[in-house]
Each structure stands twice: as structure tokens, then as C-alpha cells.
């Protein structure tokens, strides 16, 4: 499973939905969405400032994460951004690779 962070901001309609069903209602909806894609919800937090929500999930692959983000965006209640999260072991594996690259102008 891959780990993803979804962040975003609610639209006016999204805020009305949160006011109507509360944070636990939104958490249940997110958990159902993630489960329907074969994943698990790790955490959901609400915040002040630039983002209204922070959701971490385990999903089978990038396609599942894209499906989740597209579904949420299409619903119109919020904007959403997806970040792929890497473990320390994954970063260690990346440092052992030897990619070939030429910098611009070099």
C-alpha cells in the first residue's frame, strides 16, 4: 500500500455540509470512500488557515488516489491536493539509484 496526504479547502457548499453533519459525518464519508478503493483511513484532521482538512490514507496505488481526488473534486464541496508520502526506507532506496541526468545548459 502507498500512503497519501489529501489537503484542501471547503467551498461555501462544503462548509454548509460540515455545519449540517459535523466533523464526524465527514470523517465517516471519507472512510467509506477510501474503503471503497481498497484502502484504509489513517487520520483526518480539520484545521484553520490555508487548509480546512488534512487526511492521511493508505491506498493500493496512484490510480486509487487519483480516483479519490477526482471523486471529491467532482462533488464540488472542496478543492483537494494530493501528496504522495514516502517512508524513510523508500527514500533510502531512492538514494541508492543512479539516474542519468544532464542539467540544463550543461
C-alpha positions as CSV (number, residue, x, y, z in Angstrom):
1,X,0.0,0.0,0.0
2,X,1.1,3.6,-0.7
3,X,0.5,6.4,1.7
4,X,-1.1,9.7,0.6
5,X,-1.9,13.1,2.2
6,X,-5.0,14.9,1.0
7,X,-5.4,18.5,1.9
8,X,-8.0,21.0,0.8
9,X,-10.4,23.8,1.5
10,X,-14.2,23.7,1.6
11,X,-16.4,25.7,-0.8
12,X,-19.4,27.5,0.6
13,X,-21.5,24.4,0.0
14,X,-18.8,22.3,1.6
15,X,-18.9,24.4,4.8
16,X,-22.7,24.2,4.9
17,X,-22.3,20.4,4.7
18,X,-19.9,20.3,7.6
19,X,-22.2,22.6,9.6
20,X,-25.1,20.2,8.8
21,X,-23.4,16.8,9.6
22,X,-20.4,17.8,11.7
23,X,-16.8,16.6,11.5
24,X,-17.7,13.0,12.4
25,X,-20.1,12.8,9.5
26,X,-17.4,14.0,7.1
27,X,-14.9,11.5,8.6
28,X,-17.4,8.7,8.1
29,X,-17.8,9.7,4.5
30,X,-14.1,9.8,3.8
31,X,-13.6,6.5,5.5
32,X,-16.3,4.9,3.2
33,X,-14.7,6.5,0.1
34,X,-11.2,5.2,1.0
35,X,-12.5,1.7,1.9
36,X,-14.4,1.5,-1.5
37,X,-11.0,1.9,-3.2
38,X,-9.4,-0.9,-1.1
39,X,-7.6,1.4,1.3
40,X,-7.7,2.5,5.0
41,X,-8.1,5.9,6.6
42,X,-5.2,6.6,8.9
43,X,-6.3,10.1,10.2
44,X,-8.5,13.0,9.4
45,X,-8.0,16.4,11.0
46,X,-9.6,19.8,10.5
47,X,-7.7,23.0,10.7
48,X,-7.6,26.7,10.5
49,X,-5.7,28.7,7.9
50,X,-4.8,27.7,4.3
51,X,-6.4,24.2,4.5
52,X,-9.6,23.1,6.1
53,X,-8.8,19.4,6.2
54,X,-5.8,17.0,6.4
55,X,-6.4,13.4,5.5
56,X,-3.8,10.6,5.5
57,X,-4.7,7.3,3.9
58,X,-3.2,4.0,2.7
59,X,-4.3,3.1,-0.8
60,X,-3.3,0.4,-3.2
61,X,-1.8,2.7,-5.8
62,X,-1.6,6.1,-7.5
63,X,-4.7,5.3,-9.6
64,X,-6.7,4.8,-6.4
65,X,-5.5,8.1,-5.0
66,X,-6.4,9.8,-8.3
67,X,-9.9,8.3,-8.2
68,X,-10.4,9.5,-4.7
69,X,-9.2,13.1,-5.5
70,X,-11.3,13.2,-8.7
71,X,-14.4,12.0,-6.9
72,X,-14.0,14.6,-4.2
73,X,-13.3,17.4,-6.7
74,X,-16.2,16.5,-8.9
75,X,-18.6,16.6,-5.9
76,X,-17.8,20.4,-5.7
77,X,-17.7,20.7,-2.0
78,X,-14.0,21.3,-1.7
79,X,-10.7,21.8,-3.5
80,X,-8.2,19.0,-3.0
81,X,-4.5,18.5,-3.3
82,X,-2.8,15.1,-3.2
83,X,0.7,14.5,-1.8
84,X,2.5,11.1,-2.1
85,X,4.2,10.3,1.2
86,X,7.4,8.3,1.3
87,X,8.8,6.2,4.2
88,X,12.4,6.6,5.3
89,X,13.1,3.2,3.6
90,X,11.7,4.4,0.3
91,X,13.9,7.5,0.5
92,X,16.9,5.2,1.3
93,X,16.1,3.1,-1.8
94,X,15.9,6.2,-3.9
95,X,19.4,7.3,-2.8
96,X,20.8,4.0,-4.0
97,X,19.6,4.5,-7.6
98,X,21.8,6.0,-10.2
99,X,19.7,8.1,-12.6
100,X,21.3,9.7,-15.7
101,X,20.6,13.4,-16.0
102,X,22.1,16.4,-17.7
103,X,21.3,19.8,-16.1
104,X,20.0,22.5,-18.5
105,X,22.9,24.3,-20.2
106,X,25.5,21.7,-19.1
